[in-house]
């Protein structure tokens, strides 16, 4: 059965209050005995294959946004997000998501993977990272090549990866400035570099740490909090959840645009 992108977006809005705060985790109850240690299940720490869904955390790199340059501040001020503390009515926003532009990196690892999963597929010379949201994917080359010196901008950037012990280190550059870093409207600059460090802590838990350096936009590097992903049950498949412009326009009229005559119909 086909999944309507507009209906999926409506589902996102329905759970928005629970997702768009500073964090999603619950504090531990006082006086409760500590949970028993999880039983270790055999796994290959160098095998990241599987369908993963993000568990908890903030919906950007971290709560500590570095100071912006004048260029970065101007880009941030021009962004009109439809979520978060600066939210405007959806029909007035300019989030690239609203026109089905690719979300880019690292945004694909924030809000969207909290609701819709991603899948990692390893081959001998590259790793594919598939995102259910908008049915997009990214290539991480592992054949020993170097990052290009001056690549043309790409929506997902240009990425290479290698193993350092049990840590899969991915370095990327060549990002397209039309993307947003997150759904709050923090900017991406064409000089941005991104480093991701993937560590499979156990069979069911993947830890990701990220650092971006974007001198054009931020006055110092931005180090993320630890991002935790959980392995989905066996035989979990990604849906064909394309971002279809005609469905997105309909969703804007039905849900996002409070002045539309179609609201509540």
One Martini backbone bead per residue (centre of mass of N, CA, C, O) as a GRO file, in nm:
protein
  265
    1UNK     BB    1   0.096   0.035   0.023
    2UNK     BB    2   0.073   0.357  -0.014
    3UNK     BB    3   0.243   0.645   0.112
    4UNK     BB    4   0.154   0.948   0.213
    5UNK     BB    5   0.325   1.231   0.258
    6UNK     BB    6   0.104   1.405   0.384
    7UNK     BB    7   0.026   1.205   0.611
    8UNK     BB    8   0.305   1.192   0.735
    9UNK     BB    9   0.319   1.492   0.808
   10UNK     BB   10   0.074   1.491   0.994
   11UNK     BB   11   0.206   1.300   1.197
   12UNK     BB   12   0.431   1.492   1.274
   13UNK     BB   13   0.247   1.717   1.390
   14UNK     BB   14   0.109   1.543   1.611
   15UNK     BB   15   0.413   1.496   1.760
   16UNK     BB   16   0.563   1.766   1.798
   17UNK     BB   17   0.557   1.840   2.106
   18UNK     BB   18   0.752   1.587   2.173
   19UNK     BB   19   1.005   1.678   1.965
   20UNK     BB   20   1.066   2.018   1.979
   21UNK     BB   21   1.238   2.016   2.209
   22UNK     BB   22   1.531   1.992   2.364
   23UNK     BB   23   1.426   1.705   2.462
   24UNK     BB   24   1.326   1.337   2.499
   25UNK     BB   25   1.397   1.251   2.768
   26UNK     BB   26   1.371   1.080   3.074
   27UNK     BB   27   1.384   1.085   3.392
   28UNK     BB   28   1.482   0.938   3.671
   29UNK     BB   29   1.359   0.782   3.925
   30UNK     BB   30   1.329   0.801   4.250
   31UNK     BB   31   1.432   0.509   4.425
   32UNK     BB   32   1.525   0.337   4.199
   33UNK     BB   33   1.644   0.073   4.074
   34UNK     BB   34   1.871  -0.031   3.882
   35UNK     BB   35   1.913  -0.144   3.588
   36UNK     BB   36   1.991  -0.408   3.435
   37UNK     BB   37   2.218  -0.538   3.256
   38UNK     BB   38   2.277  -0.599   2.948
   39UNK     BB   39   2.287  -0.844   2.727
   40UNK     BB   40   2.531  -0.969   2.544
   41UNK     BB   41   2.554  -0.960   2.189
   42UNK     BB   42   2.675  -1.081   1.926
   43UNK     BB   43   2.907  -0.877   1.726
   44UNK     BB   44   3.016  -0.666   1.464
   45UNK     BB   45   3.176  -0.359   1.493
   46UNK     BB   46   3.217  -0.344   1.156
   47UNK     BB   47   2.894  -0.373   1.145
   48UNK     BB   48   2.635  -0.133   1.032
   49UNK     BB   49   2.417  -0.293   0.940
   50UNK     BB   50   2.091  -0.154   0.906
   51UNK     BB   51   1.814  -0.041   1.088
   52UNK     BB   52   1.783   0.300   1.211
   53UNK     BB   53   1.692   0.482   1.521
   54UNK     BB   54   1.656   0.754   1.689
   55UNK     BB   55   1.737   0.826   2.049
   56UNK     BB   56   1.690   1.105   2.137
   57UNK     BB   57   1.755   1.425   2.191
   58UNK     BB   58   1.841   1.675   2.003
   59UNK     BB   59   1.754   1.867   1.686
   60UNK     BB   60   2.070   1.899   1.681
   61UNK     BB   61   2.380   1.906   1.767
   62UNK     BB   62   2.323   2.123   2.006
   63UNK     BB   63   2.271   2.367   2.259
   64UNK     BB   64   2.566   2.483   2.161
   65UNK     BB   65   2.576   2.746   1.981
   66UNK     BB   66   2.778   2.902   1.795
   67UNK     BB   67   2.898   3.175   1.698
   68UNK     BB   68   2.828   3.403   1.451
   69UNK     BB   69   2.868   3.540   1.173
   70UNK     BB   70   2.743   3.776   0.978
   71UNK     BB   71   2.664   3.575   0.759
   72UNK     BB   72   2.521   3.367   0.942
   73UNK     BB   73   2.314   3.563   1.070
   74UNK     BB   74   2.173   3.643   0.807
   75UNK     BB   75   2.078   3.356   0.738
   76UNK     BB   76   1.921   3.305   0.997
   77UNK     BB   77   1.724   3.552   0.974
   78UNK     BB   78   1.604   3.449   0.689
   79UNK     BB   79   1.489   3.224   0.835
   80UNK     BB   80   1.155   3.040   0.828
   81UNK     BB   81   1.042   2.847   1.044
   82UNK     BB   82   0.785   2.592   1.153
   83UNK     BB   83   0.977   2.539   1.398
   84UNK     BB   84   1.009   2.640   1.703
   85UNK     BB   85   1.080   2.956   1.845
   86UNK     BB   86   1.057   3.083   1.523
   87UNK     BB   87   0.785   3.019   1.433
   88UNK     BB   88   0.582   3.007   1.149
   89UNK     BB   89   0.357   2.991   0.942
   90UNK     BB   90   0.378   2.767   0.695
   91UNK     BB   91   0.301   2.967   0.453
   92UNK     BB   92   0.567   3.162   0.555
   93UNK     BB   93   0.780   2.970   0.508
   94UNK     BB   94   1.144   2.853   0.401
   95UNK     BB   95   1.170   2.562   0.413
   96UNK     BB   96   1.304   2.331   0.205
   97UNK     BB   97   1.097   2.107   0.268
   98UNK     BB   98   0.841   2.262   0.142
   99UNK     BB   99   0.988   2.199  -0.166
  100UNK     BB  100   1.160   1.924  -0.168
  101UNK     BB  101   1.428   1.963  -0.076
  102UNK     BB  102   1.706   1.853   0.017
  103UNK     BB  103   1.837   1.822   0.342
  104UNK     BB  104   2.096   1.694   0.406
  105UNK     BB  105   2.396   1.766   0.591
  106UNK     BB  106   2.302   1.663   0.914
  107UNK     BB  107   1.984   1.670   0.914
  108UNK     BB  108   1.907   1.366   0.861
  109UNK     BB  109   2.001   1.301   1.182
  110UNK     BB  110   1.755   1.422   1.321
  111UNK     BB  111   1.437   1.450   1.307
  112UNK     BB  112   1.376   1.237   1.081
  113UNK     BB  113   1.514   0.988   1.248
  114UNK     BB  114   1.304   0.998   1.486
  115UNK     BB  115   1.072   0.881   1.285
  116UNK     BB  116   1.258   0.799   1.048
  117UNK     BB  117   1.461   0.581   0.918
  118UNK     BB  118   1.775   0.421   0.862
  119UNK     BB  119   2.016   0.275   0.626
  120UNK     BB  120   2.292   0.050   0.633
  121UNK     BB  121   2.523  -0.027   0.357
  122UNK     BB  122   2.779  -0.258   0.292
  123UNK     BB  123   3.065  -0.245   0.086
  124UNK     BB  124   3.382  -0.275  -0.033
  125UNK     BB  125   3.379   0.068  -0.138
  126UNK     BB  126   3.101   0.135   0.025
  127UNK     BB  127   2.851   0.340   0.189
  128UNK     BB  128   2.508   0.325   0.242
  129UNK     BB  129   2.267   0.595   0.312
  130UNK     BB  130   1.937   0.552   0.401
  131UNK     BB  131   1.637   0.754   0.377
  132UNK     BB  132   1.308   0.761   0.429
  133UNK     BB  133   1.310   1.048   0.407
  134UNK     BB  134   1.249   1.116   0.074
  135UNK     BB  135   1.410   0.881  -0.046
  136UNK     BB  136   1.723   0.897   0.035
  137UNK     BB  137   2.085   0.923  -0.036
  138UNK     BB  138   2.425   0.814   0.053
  139UNK     BB  139   2.782   0.832  -0.009
  140UNK     BB  140   3.059   0.632   0.128
  141UNK     BB  141   3.385   0.618   0.075
  142UNK     BB  142   3.625   0.307   0.111
  143UNK     BB  143   3.881   0.305  -0.122
  144UNK     BB  144   4.104   0.548  -0.030
  145UNK     BB  145   4.017   0.807  -0.103
  146UNK     BB  146   4.017   1.141  -0.136
  147UNK     BB  147   3.930   1.441  -0.093
  148UNK     BB  148   3.838   1.690  -0.264
  149UNK     BB  149   3.948   2.012  -0.311
  150UNK     BB  150   3.706   2.134  -0.536
  151UNK     BB  151   3.398   2.079  -0.516
  152UNK     BB  152   3.098   2.052  -0.608
  153UNK     BB  153   2.811   2.111  -0.490
  154UNK     BB  154   2.618   1.910  -0.258
  155UNK     BB  155   2.360   1.803  -0.079
  156UNK     BB  156   2.551   1.567   0.079
  157UNK     BB  157   2.809   1.582  -0.023
  158UNK     BB  158   3.148   1.460   0.025
  159UNK     BB  159   3.245   1.115   0.111
  160UNK     BB  160   3.469   0.959   0.352
  161UNK     BB  161   3.589   0.636   0.486
  162UNK     BB  162   3.721   0.491   0.802
  163UNK     BB  163   3.899   0.285   1.017
  164UNK     BB  164   3.940   0.334   1.385
  165UNK     BB  165   3.915   0.061   1.479
  166UNK     BB  166   3.574   0.082   1.599
  167UNK     BB  167   3.576   0.347   1.419
  168UNK     BB  168   3.374   0.524   1.195
  169UNK     BB  169   3.518   0.762   0.977
  170UNK     BB  170   3.367   1.064   0.854
  171UNK     BB  171   3.439   1.278   0.571
  172UNK     BB  172   3.316   1.611   0.474
  173UNK     BB  173   3.227   1.803   0.173
  174UNK     BB  174   3.056   2.007  -0.043
  175UNK     BB  175   2.818   2.200   0.032
  176UNK     BB  176   2.492   2.323   0.013
  177UNK     BB  177   2.355   2.639   0.097
  178UNK     BB  178   2.042   2.559   0.067
  179UNK     BB  179   2.072   2.426   0.319
  180UNK     BB  180   2.002   2.310   0.639
  181UNK     BB  181   2.116   2.200   0.942
  182UNK     BB  182   1.819   2.250   1.048
  183UNK     BB  183   1.481   2.325   1.148
  184UNK     BB  184   1.582   2.619   1.270
  185UNK     BB  185   1.801   2.759   1.047
  186UNK     BB  186   2.077   2.679   1.047
  187UNK     BB  187   2.362   2.719   0.875
  188UNK     BB  188   2.516   2.656   0.559
  189UNK     BB  189   2.840   2.622   0.416
  190UNK     BB  190   3.076   2.578   0.155
  191UNK     BB  191   3.317   2.532   0.392
  192UNK     BB  192   3.209   2.286   0.516
  193UNK     BB  193   3.286   2.044   0.765
  194UNK     BB  194   3.243   1.686   0.833
  195UNK     BB  195   3.245   1.478   1.130
  196UNK     BB  196   3.200   1.125   1.175
  197UNK     BB  197   3.138   0.887   1.458
  198UNK     BB  198   3.103   0.540   1.446
  199UNK     BB  199   2.965   0.332   1.723
  200UNK     BB  200   2.925   0.000   1.814
  201UNK     BB  201   2.840  -0.089   2.129
  202UNK     BB  202   2.622  -0.291   2.023
  203UNK     BB  203   2.394  -0.453   1.850
  204UNK     BB  204   2.157  -0.208   1.924
  205UNK     BB  205   2.397   0.025   1.936
  206UNK     BB  206   2.449   0.361   1.803
  207UNK     BB  207   2.717   0.589   1.796
  208UNK     BB  208   2.718   0.953   1.730
  209UNK     BB  209   2.974   1.184   1.634
  210UNK     BB  210   3.003   1.546   1.576
  211UNK     BB  211   3.182   1.781   1.349
  212UNK     BB  212   3.187   2.124   1.268
  213UNK     BB  213   3.337   2.339   1.008
  214UNK     BB  214   3.239   2.702   0.951
  215UNK     BB  215   3.385   2.999   0.908
  216UNK     BB  216   3.156   3.156   0.751
  217UNK     BB  217   2.931   3.097   1.001
  218UNK     BB  218   3.140   3.017   1.237
  219UNK     BB  219   3.377   3.085   1.501
  220UNK     BB  220   3.345   2.773   1.568
  221UNK     BB  221   3.322   2.471   1.634
  222UNK     BB  222   3.070   2.202   1.623
  223UNK     BB  223   2.977   1.995   1.885
  224UNK     BB  224   2.818   1.721   1.953
  225UNK     BB  225   2.626   1.524   2.078
  226UNK     BB  226   2.524   1.223   2.154
  227UNK     BB  227   2.411   0.988   1.917
  228UNK     BB  228   2.135   0.759   1.934
  229UNK     BB  229   2.091   0.431   1.798
  230UNK     BB  230   1.846   0.187   1.703
  231UNK     BB  231   1.772  -0.125   1.628
  232UNK     BB  232   1.572  -0.274   1.428
  233UNK     BB  233   1.378  -0.504   1.355
  234UNK     BB  234   1.349  -0.757   1.181
  235UNK     BB  235   1.228  -0.683   0.861
  236UNK     BB  236   1.275  -0.386   0.829
  237UNK     BB  237   1.133  -0.145   0.615
  238UNK     BB  238   1.150   0.096   0.391
  239UNK     BB  239   0.973   0.342   0.277
  240UNK     BB  240   0.808   0.511   0.006
  241UNK     BB  241   0.900   0.848   0.098
  242UNK     BB  242   0.835   1.075  -0.088
  243UNK     BB  243   0.875   1.406  -0.201
  244UNK     BB  244   0.581   1.558  -0.319
  245UNK     BB  245   0.488   1.853  -0.433
  246UNK     BB  246   0.176   1.815  -0.450
  247UNK     BB  247   0.150   1.706  -0.156
  248UNK     BB  248   0.283   1.944  -0.013
  249UNK     BB  249   0.078   2.157  -0.100
  250UNK     BB  250  -0.163   2.021   0.033
  251UNK     BB  251  -0.051   2.025   0.320
  252UNK     BB  252  -0.028   2.331   0.348
  253UNK     BB  253  -0.339   2.377   0.325
  254UNK     BB  254  -0.439   2.173   0.555
  255UNK     BB  255  -0.208   2.250   0.794
  256UNK     BB  256  -0.007   2.509   0.769
  257UNK     BB  257  -0.239   2.704   0.655
  258UNK     BB  258  -0.452   2.907   0.838
  259UNK     BB  259  -0.588   3.065   0.568
  260UNK     BB  260  -0.719   2.827   0.460
  261UNK     BB  261  -1.020   2.688   0.330
  262UNK     BB  262  -0.926   2.374   0.401
  263UNK     BB  263  -0.940   2.387   0.685
  264UNK     BB  264  -1.105   2.122   0.840
  265UNK     BB  265  -1.188   1.943   0.556
   0.00000   0.00000   0.00000
